[in-house]
Amino acid sequence: MNEAAVAYETNKEQQNVLLAIENLNVHYRTRRGPLKAVRNVNLEIRERENVAIIGESGSGKSTFGLAVARLLPVSAVAAADKLIYTPPGGRVLDIANCSDEALRLWRWKEVAVVMQAALSAFNPVLRIRDQFADTARAHGIYDRALLEKKGLELCELVQLEPRRVLDAYPHELSGGMRQRVLIALALLLDPKLVILDEPTTALDILTQRIVIELLRDLKTKLDLSMVLVSHDLSLAAELADRVVTMYAGEFVEVGPVNDIFYKPRHPYTQGLISGVPTIEGEIAELASIPGSPPDLIDLPRGCKFQSRCQYVTDLCRTEEPVMEPVESNSTEHTVACLRWREINDAATHN
């Protein structure tokens, strides 16, 4: 278990729920009908907690992150029974039902988002220092001296040469530098929660390591909560306190990082982890999950993983699995699979 996860396990009883999500659904309007990108998901994110959302491309991870920040495109329709933000000592906000102005003030001051493709997230005709100033002005901060000082501090915090970076245009920086500038920009107004959408995608392995170490340091120094949306399982293993496996718009397994990586219960989670190469042991062919995810416009009855699961039965094709606790006395590790007990019993005896 990573060091952050050990500290989290020790202190989680004293942690308050920062964001409560209940029965969140998102669909996109298409000519063929509604594309059900996120369906009936529930999650609580605690203070100073890192939650990783893992799964294949198209599983709904990015849509989930954007839905939490209410940044979905106009083609999306979102609804939730509960989407409540409760900052320590601050004002409770009903994100699902608040005004656009309240949302505008909430974003960046309380929650910030680090988008995919850092180059596309910047205005190409503004220097980095102007991007910082533009974000601050949107929230009523005009003190240039204060912004200059904050910009220098944040660039140094993310291990960049401050003055050179602040004077540069986005295209003058490397991919790894842009990613770190985007993280610094997200921290400009001291948010409590940062949502990072594929923060290491398209970076070389050495730059990925720099970003991972940076995120670990930031969590320790700033007491942040993070939602890490990624298909990179190494990122989740190193940074997460809890891991959520997402498939076809649903959460199919949620649990502490150690349980998910060493004792996964859902066949899909097991398949994802078995496909990760290891530097230990003998060289062996990597396993892969056969088939493709289902059509999110025309979903099958029963378990949505049925066409790709080696353990499928007739019951799986008709009955929808629901989340249930792995341990009867704890809800920390939950799984949505009709056969998870017998599957894992068989694996244990083998």
C-alpha positions as semicolon CSV with decimal commas, in nm:
position;residue;x (nm);y (nm);z (nm)
1;M;0,000;0,000;0,000
2;N;0,133;0,348;-0,083
3;E;0,229;0,588;0,198
4;A;-0,063;0,821;0,131
5;A;-0,305;0,529;0,156
6;V;-0,157;0,422;0,490
7;A;-0,207;0,773;0,629
8;Y;-0,559;0,781;0,487
9;E;-0,653;0,447;0,647
10;T;-0,523;0,576;0,981
11;N;-0,717;0,902;0,972
12;K;-1,033;0,831;0,773
13;E;-1,255;0,810;1,081
14;Q;-1,180;1,179;1,146
15;Q;-1,246;1,284;0,786
16;N;-1,568;1,454;0,684
17;V;-1,746;1,391;0,356
18;L;-1,647;1,671;0,120
19;L;-1,867;1,568;-0,174
20;A;-2,169;1,337;-0,162
21;I;-2,298;1,194;-0,492
22;E;-2,617;0,989;-0,505
23;N;-2,782;0,832;-0,810
24;L;-2,597;1,042;-1,069
25;N;-2,706;0,982;-1,428
26;V;-2,578;1,142;-1,749
27;H;-2,687;1,078;-2,105
28;Y;-2,594;1,242;-2,434
29;R;-2,853;1,327;-2,697
30;T;-2,783;1,146;-3,024
31;R;-2,982;1,078;-3,341
32;R;-3,019;0,714;-3,240
33;G;-3,142;0,804;-2,893
34;P;-2,994;0,875;-2,550
35;L;-2,639;0,747;-2,498
36;K;-2,627;0,645;-2,132
37;A;-2,275;0,751;-2,033
38;V;-2,317;0,743;-1,653
39;R;-2,585;0,542;-1,477
40;N;-2,693;0,535;-1,113
41;V;-2,354;0,601;-0,956
42;N;-2,304;0,676;-0,588
43;L;-1,987;0,798;-0,420
44;E;-1,868;0,995;-0,118
45;I;-1,536;1,179;-0,141
46;R;-1,380;1,260;0,193
47;E;-1,150;1,543;0,293
48;R;-0,784;1,481;0,201
49;E;-0,877;1,169;0,002
50;N;-0,757;1,060;-0,342
51;V;-1,015;0,863;-0,540
52;A;-0,910;0,706;-0,871
53;I;-1,170;0,622;-1,138
54;I;-1,032;0,348;-1,365
55;G;-1,163;0,168;-1,672
56;E;-1,129;0,144;-2,048
57;S;-1,185;0,437;-2,282
58;G;-1,558;0,501;-2,319
59;S;-1,648;0,367;-1,976
60;G;-1,779;0,706;-1,859
61;K;-1,486;0,821;-1,644
62;S;-1,439;1,166;-1,797
63;T;-1,813;1,228;-1,816
64;F;-1,837;1,150;-1,445
65;G;-1,562;1,401;-1,363
66;L;-1,718;1,673;-1,576
67;A;-2,062;1,604;-1,430
68;V;-1,930;1,656;-1,076
69;A;-1,799;2,001;-1,177
70;R;-2,113;2,075;-1,386
71;L;-1,900;2,128;-1,697
72;L;-2,079;1,893;-1,936
73;P;-2,142;2,001;-2,298
74;V;-2,488;2,115;-2,407
75;S;-2,559;1,776;-2,565
76;A;-2,549;1,614;-2,219
77;V;-2,837;1,579;-1,975
78;A;-2,746;1,516;-1,611
79;A;-2,958;1,441;-1,305
80;A;-2,878;1,337;-0,949
81;D;-3,074;1,271;-0,632
82;K;-2,789;1,430;-0,440
83;L;-2,479;1,627;-0,538
84;I;-2,382;1,806;-0,219
85;Y;-2,054;1,985;-0,149
86;T;-1,973;2,036;0,221
87;P;-1,642;2,222;0,277
88;P;-1,485;2,222;0,623
89;G;-1,626;2,525;0,805
90;G;-1,785;2,656;0,485
91;R;-2,127;2,687;0,323
92;V;-2,300;2,372;0,199
93;L;-2,377;2,387;-0,173
94;D;-2,635;2,181;-0,361
95;I;-2,443;2,154;-0,687
96;A;-2,726;1,982;-0,875
97;N;-2,970;2,268;-0,818
98;C;-2,770;2,589;-0,763
99;S;-2,763;2,888;-0,999
100;D;-2,507;2,941;-1,275
101;E;-2,359;3,233;-1,079
102;A;-2,316;3,019;-0,766
103;L;-2,149;2,751;-0,979
104;R;-1,914;3,005;-1,137
105;L;-1,803;3,123;-0,793
106;W;-1,772;2,766;-0,665
107;R;-1,548;2,649;-0,948
108;W;-1,178;2,718;-0,899
109;K;-1,233;2,855;-0,545
110;E;-1,360;2,520;-0,416
111;V;-1,318;2,272;-0,701
112;A;-1,080;2,291;-0,997
113;V;-1,046;2,071;-1,304
114;V;-0,729;1,971;-1,489
115;M;-0,849;1,880;-1,838
116;Q;-0,706;1,630;-2,083
117;A;-0,475;1,766;-2,354
118;A;-0,309;2,057;-2,174
119;L;-0,232;2,248;-2,495
120;S;-0,602;2,264;-2,584
121;A;-0,688;2,394;-2,236
122;F;-0,484;2,715;-2,277
123;N;-0,555;3,027;-2,482
124;P;-0,280;3,006;-2,747
125;V;-0,239;3,387;-2,779
126;L;-0,188;3,459;-2,408
127;R;0,133;3,421;-2,211
128;I;0,109;3,194;-1,908
129;R;0,108;3,489;-1,663
130;D;-0,192;3,632;-1,851
131;Q;-0,374;3,298;-1,826
132;F;-0,329;3,316;-1,448
133;A;-0,453;3,677;-1,440
134;D;-0,752;3,593;-1,660
135;T;-0,862;3,316;-1,422
136;A;-0,818;3,542;-1,117
137;R;-1,013;3,831;-1,275
138;A;-1,307;3,598;-1,338
139;H;-1,327;3,564;-0,961
140;G;-1,283;3,930;-0,876
141;I;-0,910;3,932;-0,803
142;Y;-0,725;4,220;-0,975
143;D;-0,417;4,275;-0,757
144;R;-0,133;4,231;-1,009
145;A;0,141;4,218;-0,744
146;L;-0,047;3,946;-0,555
147;L;-0,105;3,748;-0,874
148;E;0,261;3,777;-0,975
149;K;0,369;3,649;-0,634
150;K;0,116;3,365;-0,644
151;G;0,217;3,269;-0,999
152;L;0,584;3,252;-0,905
153;E;0,507;3,042;-0,596
154;L;0,287;2,797;-0,786
155;C;0,535;2,751;-1,071
156;E;0,805;2,678;-0,816
157;L;0,569;2,440;-0,635
158;V;0,524;2,235;-0,952
159;Q;0,901;2,233;-1,010
160;L;0,920;2,479;-1,299
161;E;1,146;2,778;-1,357
162;P;0,894;3,051;-1,261
163;R;0,989;3,359;-1,461
164;R;1,074;3,172;-1,778
165;V;0,744;2,982;-1,770
166;L;0,525;3,281;-1,683
167;D;0,668;3,476;-1,979
168;A;0,615;3,189;-2,224
169;Y;0,329;3,110;-2,458
170;P;0,178;2,758;-2,424
171;H;0,335;2,632;-2,750
172;E;0,681;2,725;-2,620
173;L;0,657;2,471;-2,339
174;S;0,697;2,094;-2,356
175;G;0,402;1,862;-2,291
176;G;0,516;1,784;-1,938
177;M;0,571;2,152;-1,858
178;R;0,224;2,243;-1,988
179;Q;0,071;1,969;-1,775
180;R;0,241;2,105;-1,465
181;V;0,139;2,462;-1,550
182;L;-0,220;2,342;-1,583
183;I;-0,196;2,184;-1,237
184;A;-0,051;2,509;-1,100
185;L;-0,337;2,705;-1,259
186;A;-0,588;2,470;-1,097
187;L;-0,437;2,555;-0,756
188;L;-0,449;2,932;-0,809
189;L;-0,748;2,998;-0,581
190;D;-0,669;2,726;-0,323
191;P;-0,948;2,476;-0,403
192;K;-1,034;2,190;-0,167
193;L;-1,101;1,940;-0,449
194;V;-0,912;1,893;-0,776
195;I;-1,044;1,670;-1,056
196;L;-0,766;1,550;-1,286
197;D;-0,871;1,397;-1,618
198;E;-0,594;1,171;-1,751
199;P;-0,310;1,382;-1,605
200;T;-0,033;1,156;-1,742
201;T;-0,177;1,071;-2,086
202;A;0,052;1,134;-2,388
203;L;0,354;1,199;-2,164
204;D;0,673;0,995;-2,183
205;I;0,745;0,762;-1,894
206;L;0,999;0,991;-1,724
207;T;0,761;1,289;-1,738
208;Q;0,480;1,069;-1,607
209;R;0,698;0,989;-1,306
210;I;0,759;1,362;-1,244
211;V;0,384;1,435;-1,256
212;I;0,300;1,145;-1,023
213;E;0,561;1,255;-0,768
214;L;0,434;1,611;-0,798
215;L;0,073;1,510;-0,728
216;R;0,182;1,307;-0,427
217;D;0,372;1,606;-0,286
218;L;0,085;1,845;-0,350
219;K;-0,163;1,629;-0,162
220;T;0,069;1,618;0,139
221;K;0,152;1,989;0,137
222;L;-0,193;2,130;0,057
223;D;-0,436;1,883;0,219
224;L;-0,619;1,840;-0,111
225;S;-0,883;1,590;-0,213
226;M;-0,833;1,460;-0,566
227;V;-1,041;1,267;-0,818
228;L;-0,799;1,098;-1,059
229;V;-0,968;0,993;-1,383
230;S;-0,734;0,756;-1,565
231;H;-0,686;0,432;-1,753
232;D;-0,329;0,429;-1,616
233;L;-0,344;0,174;-1,334
234;S;0,004;0,266;-1,209
235;L;-0,123;0,618;-1,139
236;A;-0,411;0,478;-0,934
237;A;-0,186;0,233;-0,750
238;E;0,060;0,505;-0,645
239;L;-0,171;0,793;-0,563
240;A;-0,517;0,664;-0,472
241;D;-0,662;0,592;-0,130
242;R;-0,970;0,436;-0,290
243;V;-1,026;0,302;-0,641
244;V;-1,349;0,291;-0,841
245;T;-1,375;0,054;-1,137
246;M;-1,616;0,186;-1,399
247;Y;-1,766;-0,016;-1,683
248;A;-2,032;0,086;-1,937
249;G;-2,130;0,390;-1,730
250;E;-2,162;0,204;-1,399
251;F;-1,946;0,163;-1,090
252;V;-1,883;-0,213;-1,068
253;E;-1,631;-0,216;-0,781
254;V;-1,525;0,037;-0,519
255;G;-1,270;-0,022;-0,248
256;P;-0,943;0,070;-0,077
257;V;-0,648;0,070;-0,316
258;N;-0,488;-0,233;-0,152
259;D;-0,804;-0,443;-0,183
260;I;-0,868;-0,346;-0,545
261;F;-0,515;-0,428;-0,661
262;Y;-0,446;-0,737;-0,446
263;K;-0,797;-0,875;-0,386
264;P;-1,016;-0,760;-0,678
265;R;-1,361;-0,920;-0,675
266;H;-1,519;-0,817;-1,005
267;P;-1,410;-1,009;-1,318
268;Y;-1,364;-0,679;-1,502
269;T;-1,131;-0,538;-1,235
270;Q;-0,941;-0,867;-1,239
271;G;-0,908;-0,842;-1,616
272;L;-0,776;-0,485;-1,604
273;I;-0,513;-0,573;-1,345
274;S;-0,404;-0,894;-1,518
275;G;-0,327;-0,688;-1,828
276;V;-0,066;-0,474;-1,650
277;P;0,297;-0,579;-1,714
278;T;0,520;-0,651;-1,415
279;I;0,895;-0,616;-1,375
280;E;0,902;-0,911;-1,134
281;G;0,885;-1,282;-1,208
282;E;0,913;-1,461;-1,539
283;I;0,830;-1,304;-1,874
284;A;0,478;-1,408;-1,971
285;E;0,215;-1,311;-2,225
286;L;-0,020;-1,045;-2,089
287;A;-0,385;-1,135;-2,047
288;S;-0,649;-0,924;-2,222
289;I;-1,023;-0,885;-2,186
290;P;-1,192;-1,031;-2,496
291;G;-1,456;-0,845;-2,694
292;S;-1,569;-0,484;-2,675
293;P;-1,782;-0,277;-2,435
294;P;-2,159;-0,275;-2,507
295;D;-2,344;-0,014;-2,709
296;L;-2,440;0,254;-2,456
297;I;-2,748;0,344;-2,661
298;D;-2,879;-0,014;-2,670
299;L;-2,760;-0,179;-2,349
300;P;-2,831;-0,548;-2,289
301;R;-3,048;-0,678;-2,006
302;G;-2,875;-0,804;-1,696
303;C;-2,502;-0,758;-1,633
304;K;-2,344;-0,526;-1,887
305;F;-2,015;-0,722;-1,874
306;Q;-2,186;-1,050;-1,972
307;S;-2,055;-1,074;-2,332
308;R;-1,693;-1,050;-2,216
309;C;-1,708;-1,248;-1,891
310;Q;-1,576;-1,604;-1,868
311;Y;-1,803;-1,672;-1,570
312;V;-2,133;-1,569;-1,734
313;T;-2,450;-1,772;-1,666
314;D;-2,810;-1,742;-1,784
315;L;-2,889;-1,548;-1,466
316;C;-2,627;-1,285;-1,559
317;R;-2,816;-1,223;-1,885
318;T;-3,143;-1,141;-1,715
319;E;-3,073;-1,001;-1,367
320;E;-2,905;-0,664;-1,303
321;P;-2,630;-0,690;-1,036
322;V;-2,630;-0,430;-0,757
323;M;-2,350;-0,306;-0,536
324;E;-2,306;-0,513;-0,220
325;P;-2,037;-0,517;0,050
326;V;-1,759;-0,773;0,032
327;E;-1,739;-0,782;0,412
328;S;-2,068;-0,800;0,605
329;N;-1,946;-0,556;0,871
330;S;-1,806;-0,292;0,633
331;T;-1,911;-0,103;0,321
332;E;-1,557;0,011;0,233
333;H;-1,523;-0,255;-0,041
334;T;-1,831;-0,311;-0,260
335;V;-1,885;-0,502;-0,583
336;A;-2,165;-0,542;-0,840
337;C;-2,145;-0,902;-0,963
338;L;-2,397;-1,185;-0,919
339;R;-2,125;-1,452;-0,891
340;W;-1,838;-1,275;-0,714
341;R;-1,848;-1,506;-0,411
342;E;-1,823;-1,834;-0,600
343;I;-1,572;-1,690;-0,848
344;N;-1,338;-1,583;-0,572
345;D;-1,396;-1,899;-0,367
346;A;-1,289;-2,105;-0,669
347;A;-0,982;-1,886;-0,722
348;T;-0,884;-1,926;-0,356
349;H;-0,904;-2,307;-0,369
350;N;-0,705;-2,318;-0,691
